[in-house]
Amino acid sequence: MDLNDISGQIVDAAMKVHSALGPGLLESTYQTCLLFELHRRGLRAEREVELPVVYDGVRIDCGYRVDLLVEDVVIVETKSVNSLAPLHQAQLLAY
């Protein structure tokens, strides 16, 4: 499965979860249901994956966690907000 197929499955699964649950729930609820849906589709996905910072050539655990890592190539950051803020975009770029 190539990157476009994986990302297409993720978007489709996210839309299915959101359509079924509607707005206003906790981020962790959407995250858990999305993980379930991705597994149901046969995708390898992990939740709360540690993301170290590389500083001066050394990997340092600073407590960063990726919401979902799918097939070891796609990072999914779940948000339950009315609109995305510049801070959310900066967070994704940092990952």
NORPEBEL-V886645 format. One record per residue. RES is the residue in one small letter. PSI is psi as a letter, one per 30 degrees, with the letter a starting at -180 (999 if undefined). OMEGA is omega in whole degrees, -180 to 180 (999 if undefined). Layout:
res=[RES,RES]
psi=[PSI,PSI]
omega=[OMEGA,OMEGA]
//
This chain:
res=[m,d,l,n,d,i,s,g,q,i,v,d,a,a,m,k,v,h,s,a,l,g,p,g,l,l,e,s,t,y,q,t,c,l,l,f,e,l,h,r,r,g,l,r,a,e,r,e,v,e,l,p,v,v,y,d,g,v,r,i,d,c,g,y,r,v,d,l,l,v,e,d,v,v,i,v,e,t,k,s,v,n,s,l,a,p,l,h,q,a,q,l,l,a,y]
psi=[k,l,e,e,e,e,e,e,e,e,e,e,e,e,e,e,e,e,e,e,f,a,l,g,l,k,e,e,e,e,e,e,e,e,e,e,e,e,e,e,g,g,k,j,k,l,k,h,k,k,j,l,k,j,k,h,g,k,k,k,j,g,g,k,k,k,e,k,j,k,g,g,f,k,k,k,j,k,k,i,l,e,l,k,l,e,e,e,e,e,e,e,e,e,999]
omega=[-179,-175,179,178,-180,-178,176,178,179,-180,179,179,179,178,179,-180,-178,178,-178,-174,-177,-178,169,179,178,177,-178,178,178,-179,-179,180,177,177,177,-178,178,177,179,-180,177,178,176,-179,179,-179,175,-179,180,178,-178,173,175,-180,178,178,-178,176,-177,177,-179,178,177,178,174,-179,178,172,-174,179,179,-178,-177,175,177,177,-179,178,174,-176,177,178,-180,178,176,178,179,179,179,179,180,179,178,179,999]
//
